[in-house]
Amino acid sequence: MTSVGVTIQTPPAVRFQIIPRTVSPEDRYRSVEVPVLITRGEEDTTLLPEAARMHAELFPNARASRYPEIGHATFLEIPDRFYRELREFGASL
């Protein structure tokens, strides 16, 4: 597993205690003004469900889409739905 994978799987409260930060990523997320599409497979073992929920709450213009019985690579596992939603999201901007 890469260090990125380990970082993603580590709960944010723990990660913030072991990795010194001078800028809060949450503050940066809250300042994003453009719409954000968050897709998450409910069987994803790479990105914790709490992280996806946190991101959906932090980005002010987030739209979240959950994929039951799908893992991490929504764009590969269910491409028809993923790309349809991505096209709809892009068209709505």
C-alpha positions as CSV (number, residue, x, y, z in Angstrom):
1,M,0.0,0.0,0.0
2,T,1.3,3.5,-0.8
3,S,1.7,6.2,1.8
4,V,-1.3,8.0,0.3
5,G,-3.4,4.9,0.8
6,V,-2.3,4.7,4.5
7,T,-3.0,8.4,5.0
8,I,-6.5,8.1,3.6
9,Q,-7.3,5.1,5.8
10,T,-6.0,6.8,8.9
11,P,-8.9,8.6,10.7
12,P,-8.5,12.4,10.4
13,A,-8.3,12.9,14.2
14,V,-5.3,10.5,14.4
15,R,-3.7,11.8,11.2
16,F,-3.8,15.4,12.5
17,Q,-2.0,14.3,15.7
18,I,0.9,12.6,13.9
19,I,1.4,14.9,10.9
20,P,2.1,18.5,11.8
21,R,0.2,21.0,9.7
22,T,0.4,24.7,9.4
23,V,-2.8,25.0,7.2
24,S,-6.0,23.2,8.0
25,P,-7.3,21.3,4.9
26,E,-10.8,21.8,6.3
27,D,-10.4,25.6,6.0
28,R,-9.2,25.2,2.4
29,Y,-12.1,22.9,1.6
30,R,-14.6,25.4,3.0
31,S,-13.2,28.1,0.9
32,V,-13.7,26.3,-2.4
33,E,-16.3,28.2,-4.3
34,V,-16.8,25.9,-7.4
35,P,-19.2,23.0,-7.3
36,V,-17.7,19.6,-6.3
37,L,-18.9,16.2,-7.2
38,I,-18.1,13.5,-4.7
39,T,-18.6,9.9,-5.7
40,R,-18.1,7.0,-3.4
41,G,-18.6,3.3,-3.7
42,E,-20.2,1.9,-0.5
43,E,-17.9,-1.1,-0.6
44,D,-14.7,1.1,-0.8
45,T,-12.0,-0.1,1.5
46,T,-9.6,2.7,0.5
47,L,-11.6,5.8,1.5
48,L,-13.3,5.6,4.8
49,P,-17.0,6.4,4.8
50,E,-16.4,9.1,7.4
51,A,-13.9,10.9,5.0
52,A,-16.5,11.0,2.2
53,R,-19.2,12.4,4.5
54,M,-16.7,14.9,5.9
55,H,-15.8,16.1,2.5
56,A,-19.4,16.4,1.5
57,E,-20.1,18.5,4.5
58,L,-16.9,20.7,4.2
59,F,-17.2,21.7,0.6
60,P,-19.9,24.4,0.4
61,N,-21.1,23.4,-3.0
62,A,-20.7,19.6,-2.9
63,R,-23.0,17.1,-4.5
64,A,-22.5,13.6,-3.2
65,S,-23.3,10.3,-5.0
66,R,-23.2,6.9,-3.3
67,Y,-22.8,3.7,-5.2
68,P,-24.2,0.6,-3.4
69,E,-22.2,-2.6,-3.8
70,I,-19.3,-0.8,-5.6
71,G,-15.7,-0.4,-4.4
72,H,-13.2,2.4,-4.8
73,A,-13.0,2.7,-8.6
74,T,-16.6,3.8,-9.4
75,F,-15.5,5.0,-12.9
76,L,-14.3,1.4,-13.7
77,E,-16.9,-0.7,-11.9
78,I,-20.0,1.1,-13.0
79,P,-18.9,3.4,-15.8
80,D,-22.3,4.1,-17.4
81,R,-23.7,5.6,-14.2
82,F,-20.5,7.3,-13.3
83,Y,-20.0,9.1,-16.6
84,R,-23.7,9.9,-16.9
85,E,-23.6,11.7,-13.5
86,L,-20.3,13.4,-14.4
87,R,-21.8,14.7,-17.7
88,E,-24.9,15.9,-15.8
89,F,-22.8,17.5,-13.2
90,G,-20.6,19.3,-15.9
91,A,-23.7,20.4,-17.8
92,S,-25.2,21.9,-14.6
93,L,-22.2,24.3,-14.2
